[in-house]
């Protein structure tokens, strides 16, 4: 039951984000020039693009925070059970935390590029 709820909530979150990003890039085209079409479509939906970028970075930061918390919890529990293994646990934990943080930074860069590209 609990696993089904997790799967359904993950799918619902994905579906909502997918629909928001689809609306952000959709728009009426009034020009036949391809360069004008690209600018008009993005300029008209700038608010939706900003909302999608904000949600993307917010969800990435939230997920990264949860992942880092779980990694630290597991490492501290392992050290508490076996204090002699603290040196062997600390290195991989720091590497895992760095990888989780890099994913959040990638999400920040992508959302900034998206907002700056649309705003220009």
Secondary structure as GFF3:
##gff-version 3
##sequence-region A 1 120
A	DSSP	alpha_helix	2	25	.	.	.	ID=ss1
A	DSSP	alpha_helix	34	44	.	.	.	ID=ss2
A	DSSP	alpha_helix	46	81	.	.	.	ID=ss3
A	DSSP	three_ten_helix	83	85	.	.	.	ID=ss4
A	DSSP	alpha_helix	86	119	.	.	.	ID=ss5
###
